[in-house]
Amino acid sequence: MRDVVDFGGDGPTILLLHGLMGRATTWWPQARWLARHGRVLALDARSHGRSGHRGPHWRTPDFVADVAAVLAEHGPGVVVGHSMGALHGLGAAALHPELVTGLVVEDMAVDLRGRTVEQWRGLFDAWPVPFRSLAHLHEFFGPVVGPYFAECVEEREDGYHLLSDVDDLFAIAAEWGEREYWSWVDAVRCPMLVVEAEHTAMPPGQQAEIAARAGGAHIVVAGAGHLVQASAPAVYRGAVEAFLAGLDTDLA
């Protein structure tokens, strides 16, 4: 698939799924150490990165089907997802249990009913797009998330623009305020790790409940923001590597 980035490594598949507005290459810092544990792949979700599927009309089952297709092609494996990507990984584990051997979900929710994307529109409208340089982008977003968003822009004649169309992203996210996915949580049978940020924007207590209902582990990372792997990289790495080591023990 053209939407898949292969970061290398040998062994079982480890598939990385980014969040809303991200792209596959945002996982590069984590892919370097994950490659010691398996073959690391990352997927550009529809309407993100260099995906050939553009537009606003995709729904969560479309993304889940893409995850399943990658795993069917490259072999069953561990899925590691952030936010939106974590939801897609959860769906794959629930609907295609033969393809997912372990699941890491980072700062995500399965029930956002009643929330609307309009509360975020003012935030995005305030971004100074186009950014005049990558230094401008780093200055605006700061040292923690600046490198992440630097992966999500492209240079044009007047500066750096987001690779994704913001209106497309709002349309994709609107679905999350209309339905819940608890049935997927209850259907998960593989080992699961839930990584929650201390400063999460997700509903209080929901991530602990996700872990409890799925029989998984749950940690809250002190001081971390929504992008845990960037704001607390050492803690994130330690938790994920311990989880992967546990999977190896279970299979031994």
C-alpha positions, 0 to 999 in steps of 0.5 A, spaced: 500 500 500 502 506 498 500 509 504 504 505 508 511 507 511 516 501 512 521 503 518 525 497 518 526 491 523 525 484 523 520 479 526 513 480 527 509 486 525 508 492 529 503 497 526 503 504 528 497 509 527 497 516 528 492 521 531 488 526 527 492 531 523 498 527 524 501 522 519 505 516 519 512 519 519 511 522 526 512 516 529 520 516 527 522 517 534 519 511 536 520 507 530 527 507 532 527 503 538 521 499 536 525 496 530 528 492 535 522 488 537 519 487 530 518 490 523 515 497 524 510 499 519 506 506 520 500 508 516 497 514 513 490 515 515 485 517 509 485 524 508 492 525 512 499 525 510 500 522 503 494 518 503 491 517 496 484 517 499 482 524 500 476 528 502 471 529 508 466 523 507 470 517 511 468 514 517 471 510 522 469 503 519 473 505 513 479 507 517 479 500 521 478 496 514 485 499 512 488 497 518 486 490 517 488 490 510 495 492 512 495 487 517 492 481 513 498 483 507 504 484 512 502 479 518 498 479 524 502 483 529 501 489 535 498 495 533 500 502 537 495 507 536 495 515 538 488 518 539 484 517 533 489 512 531 488 508 537 480 508 536 482 505 529 486 500 532 481 498 537 476 497 532 481 492 528 482 488 535 475 488 536 473 486 529 479 482 526 482 479 533 486 474 528 490 480 526 491 483 532 496 480 537 497 486 542 494 493 542 497 499 545 492 505 546 494 512 547 490 518 550 483 516 547 476 515 548 470 511 545 465 515 548 465 523 546 457 523 545 455 530 545 462 534 544 462 538 537 468 539 533 466 547 533 469 548 539 476 547 536 475 551 530 477 557 533 484 554 535 485 552 528 483 558 525 488 562 530 494 558 527 498 563 522 498 558 516 502 559 512 508 558 516 513 562 513 519 557 515 520 551 519 523 555 524 516 559 525 512 553 525 517 550 531 517 557 535 509 557 534 508 550 537 514 549 541 519 544 543 515 538 544 510 538 539 513 542 534 517 536 531 511 533 530 507 538 526 513 539 522 512 532 519 505 534 517 506 540 513 509 541 506 512 547 503 509 551 497 510 558 494 508 562 500 510 558 506 508 551 509 501 549 509 498 543 513 498 536 508 491 535 511 485 539 509 482 542 516 475 541 513 476 534 512 478 533 519 473 536 522 468 532 518 471 526 520 472 528 527 464 530 527 462 522 527 465 521 534 460 526 537 455 522 535 456 515 537 460 510 542 464 504 541 464 501 548 462 494 544 469 494 541 472 495 548 468 489 550 470 485 544 477 485 545 481 479 547 488 481 546 493 484 551 492 491 551 495 497 554 492 504 555 497 510 556 493 516 559 496 523 559 495 526 566 493 532 562 488 529 558 482 532 554 479 525 554 473 524 559 475 523 566 475 516 568 474 513 561 481 510 559 481 507 566 474 504 564 476 502 557 482 498 560 478 495 566 473 492 561 478 489 556 482 486 561 488 491 560 493 495 563 492 502 565 497 507 566 497 515 567 503 519 565 505 524 570 506 531 567 504 528 560 500 532 555 495 529 549 501 527 545 504 522 551 510 520 546 513 527 545 511 530 552 514 524 556 518 520 551 522 516 556 516 514 560 512 512 554 518 508 551 519 504 558 511 502 558 511 500 551 517 496 551 515 492 558 508 491 554 512 488 548 516 484 553 510 481 556 507 479 550 514 475 548 513 472 555 506 470 554 508 467 547 514 463 550 
